[in-house]
Amino acid sequence: MTSRKNNTPAPKTYYTVFERVDFTNEPLERAYESVEFRSCTFNDISGIAFTDCLFASCNLSNAQVAKAKAQDLSFSNCKLIGINFYQMLDFGFSLHFESCLLDYASFDKKKMNKSTFNNCKLHGANFSKADLSKAIMKDCDLVDAIFDGTNLSGMDFTTNRNFSIDPQQNLIKKARFAAHSLAGLLTKYEIIIE
């Protein structure tokens, strides 16, 4: 029996793999479990149930997602511009993003305690009234991202950049920030930090 280095889990094996399928022209099934989608394109996943699936190098920009089930979905190197994730079902909602383009995506009012964002571009993303208190966000670019009434308690922002967060409008108790990024908490005061 060999042990894995640093106790890292074994790579996930998916039951089914779809590669280079244009689902804008192909019909989708009602549910997918343990499926990997590689370099696929989607424009409407409304009402579809996805459980424990991986989207790798896929394009879902501006896709319709109303009442889609998203339980433990992983996205790697995907384009997810303008998706209204707030329209997805709340039950089991858990998303993981690695090196994804999420500009203008909306997570408005979503409870995202089990979600992760790693090395993502989130320009203009909307996190209004979302609960990110137990989410993980690392090395993300948050230019013009909207935080309004957002629960950021306990979050680690030390590696994130270009954010503007109003401490009076958001819950930031025990959140961690790097000293060089504290200006992002003072934007509304229009003060000059040198």
DASUL-V428707 format. One line per field, one symbol per residue. phi: phi as a letter, one per 30 degrees, with the letter a starting at -180 (. if undefined). psi: psi as a letter, one per 30 degrees, with the letter a starting at -180 (. if undefined). burial: I if it has 24 or more other ideal C-beta (glycine too) atoms within 12 Angstrom, else O. A space follows every 50 residues. Layout:
phi=???
psi=???
burial=???
This chain:
phi=.ccddhhdddedccdbbcbhccddccdcddbbbhcccchcbbbaceidcc bhcbcchcccehddbehdcbchccbbhccbdidceddddddieabbcbhc cbeidbceiddbeccbbbhccbdidccehdccecdcbbhcccehdcbbic cceidccdcdbicbbdddcbdbeidcbdedcdedcceddhcccc
psi=kkkkkggklkkkkkekkkkhkjgffkkklfkkkhkkkkhlkkfjgkgkkk khlkjkhljgkgkkgkgkkjjhkkkkhljhkgkiffflkekgjjkkkjhl jgkglkgkgkjhfglkjkhljhkgkjgkgljgfglkjkhkjhkgkkjjgk jgkfljgffllhljkjfffljgkgkkkkefgffffgeffhlkk.
burial=OOOOOOOOOOOOOOOOOIOOOOIOOOOIOOOIOOIIIOOIIIOOIOOIII IIIIIIIIIIOOIIIOOIIIIIIIIIIIIIIIIIIIIIIOOOIIIIIIII IIIIIIIIIIIIOOIIIIIIIIOOIIIOIIIIIOIIIIIIIIOOIIIOOI IIOOIIIOOIIOIIIOOOOIIIOOIOIOOOIOOIIOIOOOOOOO
